[in-house]
């Protein structure tokens, strides 16, 4: 018996670019706009426009997919609030407690964008973390699971400390942000996490039990103190170097 395609709304606001898309009945509808703090004023109207184009209401969706981080703190809080609000607001006979949500790692979306652009299967995924640091995670494509598998947790690196092993591709926006401070890799691609990448990864993760209630639409910050200043972090690095 054929499987009915999922109807999904996906979005990412973790970077300077807002990316949103709806997948419905084998079709894809997508939009881009300003991300980060600016996305809070444009997100819902953009969703409304996408769903209208797809001929859907929020209650027709099967789930909401969003980039949970790491990334811009304001962007991640916006994403979680929007995901929860949509999920709770779309209660229906089919989903009496609201839509389920799928929080998806932004660095996995970076790796997926790199795979789509270059065919890379081993990716050092990065995003500029500001404060002179980079979010980084090595990821390998698992074809059997149709998913990216992490070799390590997401960590913060100074640009000078980034090393890309032979045969791996550096992906994301770290190289564009820090240039010559990063040792030049053999393969590199500039990509940002996007809603189409989230939608490509979502079906396998949903099949594996990744959906959660709206209350669990939570951000992945990585930094243990969001409000640390640049001076505080510089002092920590200086102390580590002296040690």
Secondary structure, 3 states (H helix, E strand, C coil): CCCCCCCEEEEECCCCEEEEEEEECCEEEEEEEECHHHHHHHHHHHHHHHHHHHCCCHHHCCEEEEEEECCCHHHHHHHHHHHHHHHHHCCCCCCCCCCEEEEEEHHHHHHHHHHHHHCCCEEEEEEEEECCEEEEEEEEEECCCCEEEECCCCEEECHHHCCCCCCCEEEECHHHHHHHHCCCCCEEEECCCCHHHHHHHHHHHHHCCCCECHHHCCCCCCCCCCCCCHHHHHHHHHHHHHC
